[in-house]
Amino acid sequence: MKKIAKLILGIGILTLPLSTYGQEKENSGVVAPDVLKDAVNKPAVSADKEEVKTPSTANNDIKSVSTTSETAKKEIHNKSETPVSKDVVKKNESPSEWKLVISGFVRGDFSFNSGHIFSLDSPLFAHNDSDFRETGMSFTGRLSRIRLTGNAPKIGDNWQPYGVIEGDFFGNLPASGTSIRQAQFRMRLAYAAIKNDQMDIHFGNDWMVAAPLFASALEPFNLWGQGNIWMRYPQLNIRTKFQAHKNANVQIAASVGHNMGGDAPKSEPLLQGGIGENSGLPVFQARLGFGLKFEDVSLDAGVSGSWQKIKFSESGDVSIQDAFAGSPDDEQNVYFISADTVFNMKINKTVNIKLSGEYYKGQGTSMYWGAILIGPAILDTTGGSGNGTATMVRSQGFFGDLKVSLPANFGVFAGFGMDIVNEDDISSDTRSKNRMIYGGATYSFMSGKKPVLILGASFANLTTSYKDADDGKANLVHFMASVPF
């Protein structure tokens, strides 16, 4: 009997690890690959809702407007909305723990441009001089983008600290015959932030709060110099949104930031400053908006503005320094005002119509790629020391954009943009108007509700008028493929 008892006890000891192995694995924090992927891709900040990048805006530099509704938001991260199971959250993460989300997209672009254009990858205007290139063709992967979003533990019950770092390969091209395949990585966004249910505070390199909208055009510069002004720069901004009514909200945003003059030294690790930085004042921007949302219709609209001072005697050009030191024209104001609106209408589950538009007017707006990249002023140094004169370049611009989501994962878009310079401020044979008409279509291969491959094609006509001279014209053909992650 003793031998039988020992034999039974031995068998029990040997079989114990086999019977508990599955339970130990379940409790060890190991997650199946598909569940782990969902956990990693879950939006890091639930209060800052973000939409999956729509096909017709897959390329766009998207402006972050956390205070507007979903229809007016511009910054798109391509994060999964798939929820994580309660068991996974309970065993592998906690709302108070550090989190990191990696997102972005890999993208290839092909473009063909007829006419004498400036900027091959994304034409900004057309020359009217045959000395410039007649046609251009480009293949590039420079628009591929990566984004890191990190969450820190909450402060108190409501404040969520987080940070964003985003970059792409649209940096400088090395001095090499093969430079197009060696484009440098560059910073797009890099800011620390903290927010609660109604307020979002960013400190670092971020989108400007004024003139927040974007068009659906596939060209990466997105109507720069063609009616749409936008920029990223170092700043401190505060964005708030609060409900004024069950179907209405009010949005307020303000920022103080780095005063760009556009002439600071290039290709140097140390910032020496220029006509903007050395004015001693920052740039101020603000936006006031409202939103209306009903079951299938929403409307967002706002007004915004920007102001800064520049000082020409702080230029890096010695002749300009000498001419404007003591000149009455040494210090000048750079400003613009803007109005924006977005209208969204859901027809059914697969058809959605979005209309958006933006208008600006100001002077010296070349720092934000207004005024067809002229300026900020026309300088005259022929008067000698202390007698320099400056004519600020005034301009206005606008764009309208239509985007329609269709059944079977198709989408179409079309729009028009124009930038107009005051001809009293410029000399003959200088750019005075710049017009872009564009349209295209997209198709998305889906996995569930997530796009896994986005294809796009577009055609555009670019016409640039010159004061007292002939127009420059070009037709633009663009194809792209993007895989979001």
Secondary structure, 3 states (H helix, E strand, C coil): CHHHHHHHHHHHHHHHHHHHHHHHHHHCCCCCHHHHHHHHHCCCCCCCCCCCCCHHHCCCCCCCCCCCCHHHCCCCCCCCCCCCCHHHHHHHCCCCCCEEEEEEEEEEEEEEEECCEECCCCCCEECCCCCCCCEEEEEECCCCEEEEEEECCCECCCEEEEEEEEEECCCCCCCCCCHHHCCCCEEEEEEEEEECCCEEEEEEEEECCCCCCCCCCCCCCCCCCCCCCCCEEEEEEEEEEEEEECCEEEEEEEEEECCCCCCCCCCCCCCCCCCCHHHCCCEEEEEEEEEEECCCEEEEEEEEEEEEEEEHHHCCCHHHHHHHCCCCCCEEEEEEEEEEEEEEEECCCCCEEEEEEEEEEEECHHHHCCHHHCCCEEEECCCCCCCCEEEECEEEEEEEEEEEECHHHEEEEEEEEEEEECHHHCCCCCEEEEEEEEEEEEEEEEECCEEEEEEEEEEEEEEEEECCEEEEEEEEEEEEEEEEC
